Amino acid sequence: MANHRWPILLLIVVVLSCSPFFGHGYDFAAPGGGTKTAYLKVDASGDHHPTIPSTLFGVFFEEINHAGAGGLWAELVRNRGFEAGGGVAPSNIYPWNVIGDERAVKVATEPTSCFANNKMALRMDVMCDGASCPAGGAGIVNPGYWGMNIQQGKSYKLVFYLRSIGPVDLTVALIGFNRTKKLAAQNVGGVFTGWTKREVVFKPIMSDPNASLAITSSHKTVVWFDQISLMPLDTYKGHGFRADLAQMVADLKPGFIRFPGGCFVEGAWLRNAVRWKETVGPWENRPGHFGDVWNYWTDDGMGLYEFYQFAEDIGALPIWVFNNGISHTDEVDTTMIGPFIQEALDGIQFAVGPVNSKWGGLRATMGHPKPFDLRYVAVGNEDCGKEHYRGNYLKFYYAIKSVFPNIKVISNCDYTDPSTPTQDPADYYDYHKYTTASDMFRLRHQFDTVPRTGPKAFVSEYAVWREDAGLGSLKAALAEAGFLMGLEKNSDIVEMAAYAPLFVNANDRKWSPDAINFDSYRAYGTPSYWMQTFFSQSNGAALLNATLDDRSSAHLAASAIIRADPATGNSYLRVKVVNVADDPIDIKIDIIGANIDSRFASKKTEITYGGDVMAENTFEEPLKIKPVETELKNPSSKMGVKLSAHSLTSFDLLLPKGGNVKQSRKTGVLS
Ligand code: AHR
């Protein structure tokens, strides 16, 4: 039998070598011998290049790994309301601690706060007086989330509530790591017979990324504290987001942001799932909650309003995921799902309702009378297989469509998965993928053959993980790049995609890898973070056909777009190629239907690292693996370029103004 194949193979070789695709006089190296050569044909001819959805590449923010509490939300005090015990006395006051021994100070939690939703307050008895007190006084101290980043030249606002028996004379101070240095201090004195709000602005005289907040007294006193908040005044767009982390997200130019989870939305148990109404309104009155999937307390400073605000600030469309009455362990029966449906409807009204509606009115009082641009909601997370999901989902779907017909609804059921066949109405279906590098690279074809009708795909979580990824490897990033090129190609049916998770505070790593690693004062992107920057220009661009020769497509993936640069009014043809092979590859790129302006510099951007595919960035070497830009000399529509082993490369080729590429009626991006 095998012998009969030879004439056919010979015929294929003859036909291929005569085809226009291989007819440019390029050498085609024999597989496995010498320098490998690949061929890529990019077709920019014609008028109707499809438009990549402006939402295709976005981000997914989950409250995991202290992404928000101790991360993006810039609050420096951890457990600011002494509520981390869940509102039961004695509460859990971690990481608050005392300064002074048991003869000098004692503390206790009592449910006597002026805040109705979070009754716990801290009573502090200072028993020492004058010389019997430790130097600097006795009191309480909070190190925040593994140290507070206090910087000279910046300002920090302390807000707290107190009540006392008799006069108090307190020192509120930012103190250095070893507690010997005061970075900033102020005196707060008086008699506070009723709960009183005090505000102090610190201007530190020294910097320390590992500082703490201390409240001390050198006099006998009895005083109660509650809701102690310390925020930098310098936050992203003045809205309370840690500036460096917010900027890193904004730099990805995400088309959307999905939030707040993930499993965080479900909870291990329903009683611990996030309930949005407890995360809105004045921060002092938010009870906070224990996220029992990722096992930490959050004060919910970053609540539903802040998520919508952040989406607006980074120019991304918000996608709100709400609990559908299902946790990891317990479920609400479909016959009793009504209250959850009302909660979801109220949450949508909170975002888009008029100011004279109940929840739209609350949004207005919080500072945003104009509706947020909420267009999508997701009914739960990864719940399709659960007993009551399908029943609950339908009720949510019809209720939402009847009150908010323009809101698009995302189902947890994969409409292309034969094991969960469904005809239920949906605008999108959620697709999550965590896998090996080779499988992720293979999945660039996942959507090639799915039906073109029915709900579109929302790839709301993807990442290479485990052995191939470590804490964020180049190997993982390259395979993901291949996957994303497949999504670009299939963006008629895939409208949105996001890497997951977005953030990790390296002091409490619950899940690896993550796109952005940070601690109290540093942050860096993993190769997967930088990989995403190669795709941020694709949102809204015109997609071109990019075809690799068959032999190369085993270890290469490629895509091509035309994008307009609003800053210069120029249009660029961007070709991206990922090489997952161990060897460099010469690639001949043949662009038809477009003249490249060779008079002006075009650009090559590459991410690679000397062949070490498991290389990672670290706090010590945060930019070891990052995109490197070089000028591309002599760009032309027939180019031969070298791709490094294990690399992702993009070529941005300037198109002549008013050149020969026709405007696409659909995109309007070409000139
Ligand atoms: O991204 C981490 C987790 O992975 C998400 O919470 C969950 O949706 C998925 O299983």
Boltz pocket constraint, residues with backbone or C-beta under 6 A from the ligand:
constraints:
  - pocket:
      binder: B
      contacts: [[A, 62], [A, 64], [A, 261], [A, 262], [A, 263], [A, 264], [A, 381], [A, 382], [A, 432], [A, 461], [A, 500], [A, 501], [A, 511]]
      max_distance: 6.0
